[in-house]
Amino acid sequence: MNRIFFIIILFLWGEISGQTLNEKIEKLDEIRSELNKKIEEIEQTEQQKQETTQNLQEYLAQKHTIEAKIENLEKIKKNAKSEYESTTNRLSDTRKTLLATQNYADVVNMVCQEEFNILFKLHFKSVLYPENISDCKLLAYMLNESLKESSQVNKELNNLLSAKQRLERKKKKDEKYYLDVRWSEIVNKKKDKKYTKMVKDLENNLAQIEKEHKQMLQVKAQLEKEAKSLDELISKLQSEILQEDYSFQFSTEKLIWPLTGKILRDFGEQKSSDYNVTVFNNGIDIGANRGSQVKVVEDGVVVFAERHGGSGKLVIVNHRNGFYTLYGHNSVLMVSKGEEVFKGQTIALSGATGTAAQPCLHFEIRKKGKPVDPLEFLDENNK
């Protein structure tokens, strides 16, 4: 009686444990699916962040160029204004000098005319009165000096007129140059205002993207933590299920190879001489051409078939005998979750998704959730 009761208890424990395990596996699949979506969102956000940063750098460079140009235009405008004002002042002074010289020239010309008239009269009187000849000579001398003065003043007057015309042309040219510089400054200030707004918008956008990216990383870290915790719990539950429930045997003594190729990394600890670090490989990595057929090594049911972090596109098969097999880094998945698969069936095409450095297949065999060396189960004669 006690023996029968004990058997019933064992049976019920196996049923409860199996049910709990399936629930946890389904929960783990949900978390991994959510994690994959979050990873894709992070990748998209990272790409958006890079594009926004690049645009920001381009606009900042253009803004700095415009600002340097505006600064230079300020100096040019200042010099142009100074030159224009200097020319205007010189023209004003020249006009005043010209007016004064013109007035003086008029006076000299008038004096010359009067002296000429007097001399003309004295000349005729000297014919009748010879004693007036000395006065004529003196007056002729004075007229000659006045004519020299008039010639000098007229020459100076012509020079001032030429200078005035040159300064008037220069004033127009300086004014046009000054106005052109001012207009160019106004245009560039408008551009600077536009770039300032665009830079500010991009900085705000980048800050928002970085905030979202940080939040996504926090969610990703939390999901990874939950997945790890749940994975450990599943392994624990699998180890607690009575071994009588599983045969831990395959249909043949040795398994077929999932694909043919050179082993790139063996099972177990792998030490890198370059970085002096040791990592543990849970399976083997088999080199393959991209698109090679990946075959399932034994009958089973697909419990996972989608992208998963560094494993890339991953397929996990439950062989319902205590063993699971994992097939990672695929380029194309040809099965879906819940699908029955049969030994030798093509379930994926090899690739280099995830963290793979080259096209290969990452293959694992897990017993009660713990990784074991696949080479102990694969048929070396039919590699």
C-alpha positions in Angstrom: 0.0 0.0 0.0 2.8 2.4 1.0 4.6 1.5 -2.2 1.6 2.3 -4.3 1.1 5.6 -2.5 4.8 6.5 -3.0 4.5 5.7 -6.8 1.4 8.0 -7.0 3.2 10.8 -5.2 6.2 10.4 -7.6 3.8 10.5 -10.6 2.0 13.6 -9.3 5.3 15.3 -8.6 6.5 14.6 -12.2 3.2 16.0 -13.6 3.3 19.2 -11.5 7.0 19.7 -12.2 6.4 19.1 -15.9 3.5 21.6 -15.9 5.6 24.2 -14.0 8.5 23.7 -16.4 6.4 24.2 -19.5 4.9 27.3 -18.0 8.3 28.6 -17.2 9.6 27.7 -20.7 6.7 29.6 -22.2 7.4 32.5 -19.9 11.0 32.5 -20.9 10.0 32.4 -24.6 7.9 35.5 -24.1 10.7 37.3 -22.3 13.2 36.4 -25.0 10.7 37.5 -27.7 10.2 40.8 -25.8 14.0 41.1 -25.4 14.6 40.6 -29.1 12.0 43.3 -29.9 13.7 45.6 -27.4 17.1 44.8 -29.0 15.8 45.7 -32.4 14.3 49.0 -31.0 17.7 49.8 -29.4 19.5 49.1 -32.7 17.0 51.4 -34.5 17.4 54.1 -31.8 21.2 53.8 -32.0 21.0 54.2 -35.8 18.7 57.2 -35.3 21.1 58.6 -32.7 24.0 58.3 -35.1 22.1 59.9 -37.9 21.0 62.8 -35.6 24.5 63.2 -34.3 25.9 63.3 -37.8 23.3 65.9 -38.9 24.0 67.9 -35.7 27.7 67.9 -36.5 27.1 69.0 -40.0 24.8 71.9 -39.0 27.2 72.9 -36.2 30.0 73.1 -38.8 27.8 75.2 -41.1 26.8 77.4 -38.1 30.4 77.9 -37.1 31.3 78.8 -40.7 28.4 81.3 -40.9 29.4 82.8 -37.5 33.0 83.2 -38.6 31.8 84.8 -41.8 29.5 87.2 -39.8 32.5 88.1 -37.5 34.6 88.8 -40.6 31.8 90.8 -42.2 31.5 92.9 -39.0 35.2 93.8 -39.4 34.7 94.5 -43.2 31.6 96.5 -42.5 33.4 98.6 -39.9 36.3 99.3 -42.2 33.9 100.0 -45.1 31.9 102.4 -43.0 35.1 104.1 -41.8 36.3 104.4 -45.4 32.9 105.7 -46.6 32.8 108.3 -43.8 36.4 109.3 -44.5 35.6 109.8 -48.2 32.5 111.8 -47.3 34.4 114.0 -45.0 37.2 114.5 -47.5 34.6 115.3 -50.2 33.0 117.8 -47.8 36.3 119.5 -47.1 37.2 119.5 -50.8 33.9 121.2 -51.6 34.5 123.9 -49.0 38.0 124.4 -50.2 36.7 124.5 -53.8 34.1 127.1 -52.9 36.6 129.3 -51.1 39.1 128.9 -54.0 36.4 129.7 -56.5 35.5 132.9 -54.6 39.1 133.8 -54.4 39.6 133.2 -58.1 36.6 135.5 -58.8 38.2 138.2 -56.8 41.6 137.8 -58.5 40.0 137.8 -61.9 38.0 140.9 -61.0 41.2 142.7 -59.8 43.0 141.7 -63.0 40.1 143.1 -65.0 40.1 146.4 -63.1 43.9 146.7 -63.3 43.7 146.0 -67.0 41.1 148.7 -67.5 43.1 151.3 -65.6 46.3 150.3 -67.5 44.4 150.6 -70.7 43.4 154.2 -69.9 46.8 155.2 -68.6 48.3 153.9 -71.8 46.4 156.4 -73.9 47.1 159.2 -71.4 50.8 158.5 -71.5 50.8 159.4 -75.2 49.6 162.9 -74.3 51.4 163.1 -71.0 54.7 161.3 -71.1 55.3 161.9 -67.3 52.7 159.1 -66.7 54.8 156.4 -68.2 56.3 155.3 -64.9 52.8 154.8 -63.5 51.9 152.6 -66.5 55.0 150.5 -65.9 54.1 150.0 -62.2 50.5 149.2 -63.1 51.7 146.8 -65.8 53.9 145.0 -63.3 51.0 144.7 -60.8 48.7 143.4 -63.6 51.3 140.8 -64.5 51.6 139.6 -60.9 47.8 139.5 -60.6 47.6 137.4 -63.8 50.2 135.0 -62.4 48.1 134.7 -59.2 45.0 134.2 -61.3 46.8 131.4 -63.3 47.9 129.7 -60.1 44.4 130.0 -58.5 42.8 128.6 -61.6 45.2 125.7 -61.7 44.5 125.0 -58.1 40.8 125.3 -58.9 41.0 122.7 -61.7 42.9 120.4 -59.4 40.2 120.7 -56.7 37.4 120.1 -59.3 39.2 116.9 -60.4 39.7 115.8 -56.8 36.0 116.5 -56.1 34.9 114.4 -59.1 37.2 111.5 -58.0 35.9 111.7 -54.4 32.3 111.7 -55.6 32.9 108.6 -57.6 34.8 107.0 -54.7 31.9 107.9 -52.3 29.4 106.2 -54.5 31.7 103.1 -54.8 32.3 103.1 -51.0 28.6 103.5 -50.2 27.7 100.6 -52.5 30.4 98.4 -51.0 29.2 99.3 -47.5 25.6 98.6 -48.3 26.6 95.2 -50.0 28.5 94.2 -46.9 25.5 95.2 -44.7 23.1 93.2 -46.8 25.5 90.2 -46.8 25.7 90.4 -43.0 21.8 90.6 -42.7 21.5 87.5 -45.0 24.1 85.5 -43.0 22.6 86.5 -39.7 19.2 85.1 -40.9 21.1 81.9 -41.9 22.8 81.8 -38.5 19.4 82.2 -36.8 18.0 79.4 -38.9 21.0 77.1 -38.1 20.8 78.0 -34.4 17.1 76.8 -34.4 18.0 73.7 -36.3 20.9 72.9 -34.0 18.7 73.5 -30.9 16.0 71.2 -32.3 18.5 68.5 -33.1 20.1 68.8 -29.6 16.7 68.5 -28.1 15.9 65.5 -30.4 19.3 63.9 -29.5 18.7 64.4 -25.8 15.3 62.7 -26.2 16.8 59.9 -28.2 19.5 59.4 -25.6 16.9 59.4 -22.9 14.8 56.8 -24.7 18.0 54.8 -25.5 19.0 54.8 -21.8 15.5 53.7 -20.8 15.6 50.9 -23.5 19.0 49.7 -22.2 17.5 49.6 -18.7 14.6 47.6 -19.9 16.9 45.3 -21.9 19.1 44.8 -18.8 16.0 44.0 -16.7 14.7 41.6 -19.4 18.2 39.9 -19.6 18.2 39.6 -15.8 14.7 38.1 -15.8 15.7 35.7 -18.7 18.8 34.6 -16.9 16.9 34.1 -13.7 14.2 32.2 -15.5 16.8 30.2 -17.4 18.4 29.1 -14.2 15.0 28.2 -12.8 14.2 26.1 -15.8 17.5 24.3 -15.5 16.8 23.7 -11.9 13.3 22.4 -12.6 14.5 20.2 -15.4 17.1 18.7 -13.0 14.4 18.1 -10.4 12.1 16.2 -12.7 12.4 12.5 -12.1 14.8 10.9 -14.6 12.2 8.1 -15.2 10.2 10.6 -17.2 13.0 10.9 -19.7 14.9 8.2 -21.5 18.0 10.4 -22.1 18.5 8.2 -25.2 18.4 9.1 -28.9 16.9 6.8 -31.6 20.5 5.9 -32.7 23.7 5.6 -30.7 25.3 8.4 -32.6 23.6 11.5 -34.1 23.9 12.9 -37.6 25.8 16.2 -38.1 23.6 19.3 -38.4 25.9 20.3 -41.4 29.3 19.4 -42.7 32.2 21.8 -42.1 35.3 22.5 -40.2 35.0 23.0 -36.4 36.0 26.6 -35.7 35.6 26.5 -31.9 35.4 23.5 -29.7 33.2 22.9 -26.6 34.4 24.2 -23.3 36.9 26.9 -22.2 38.4 28.9 -24.9 41.4 31.2 -24.0 42.2 34.2 -26.1 46.0 34.9 -26.3 45.3 38.4 -27.7 43.2 39.5 -24.8 44.3 37.1 -22.1 40.7 36.2 -21.3 38.9 32.8 -21.0 35.4 32.2 -22.2 33.2 29.1 -22.1 31.7 27.8 -25.3 28.5 25.9 -24.6 28.7 24.1 -27.9 30.7 23.9 -31.1 31.0 26.3 -34.0 31.0 24.7 -37.4 32.2 26.7 -40.4 29.9 26.7 -43.4 29.1 28.6 -46.6 26.3 31.1 -46.2 23.0 29.4 -47.1 24.1 25.8 -46.3 21.3 23.5 -45.1 21.1 23.1 -41.3 19.5 19.7 -40.4 17.9 18.7 -37.1 19.8 15.8 -35.6 16.8 13.9 -34.1 13.0 14.0 -34.0 11.5 16.6 -31.8 9.4 19.8 -31.5 10.5 23.3 -32.1 10.3 25.4 -28.9 12.0 28.5 -30.1 12.5 29.9 -33.6 13.5 33.6 -33.9 16.3 36.1 -33.4 18.0 35.9 -29.9 20.7 38.4 -29.0 24.2 37.3 -29.9 23.0 33.9 -31.2 21.3 35.7 -34.1 18.5 33.7 -35.7 18.1 30.7 -33.4 16.2 27.4 -33.4 15.8 25.3 -30.3 14.4 21.8 -30.5 13.0 19.7 -27.6 13.6 16.0 -28.3 11.4 15.0 -25.4 13.9 12.6 -24.0 15.7 15.1 -21.6 17.8 16.7 -24.4 17.5 20.0 -26.3 19.5 21.0 -29.3 20.3 24.6 -30.3 21.2 25.9 -33.8 22.4 29.5 -33.9 23.7 32.3 -36.3 21.4 31.2 -39.1 20.5 33.5 -42.0 17.0 32.0 -42.6 14.7 30.0 -40.3 12.6 27.4 -42.1 10.5 26.2 -39.1 8.4 27.9 -36.4 7.6 27.4 -32.8 5.4 24.4 -32.0 6.3 22.6 -35.3 7.1 18.9 -35.2 10.5 18.2 -36.9 12.0 14.9 -38.0 15.6 13.7 -38.1 17.5 15.0 -41.1 14.9 17.7 -41.9 16.3 21.1 -43.0 15.3 23.6 -40.3 17.4 26.6 -41.3 20.0 28.0 -43.7 23.4 28.9 -42.2 24.6 32.5 -41.9 26.4 35.0 -39.7 23.7 36.7 -37.7 24.2 37.8 -34.1 27.8 38.1 -33.1 29.2 35.6 -35.6 32.4 36.9 -37.2 31.9 34.6 -40.2 29.2 32.3 -41.6 29.0 29.3 -39.3 26.6 27.2 -37.2 26.7 27.3 -33.4 25.4 23.9 -32.3 24.6 22.9 -28.7 23.2 19.8 -27.0 21.7 20.4 -23.5 20.9 17.6 -21.1 18.5 18.7 -18.4 19.2 22.2 -19.5 23.0 22.0 -19.0 25.3 22.1 -22.0 27.3 18.9 -22.9 30.0 18.3 -25.5 28.2 17.6 -28.8 31.2 15.7 -30.1 30.4 12.9 -27.6 27.1 12.4 -29.4 27.9 13.2 -33.1 28.9 10.4 -35.5 32.5 11.1 -36.5 32.3 8.6 -39.3 29.5 10.4 -41.0 30.7 14.0 -40.6 
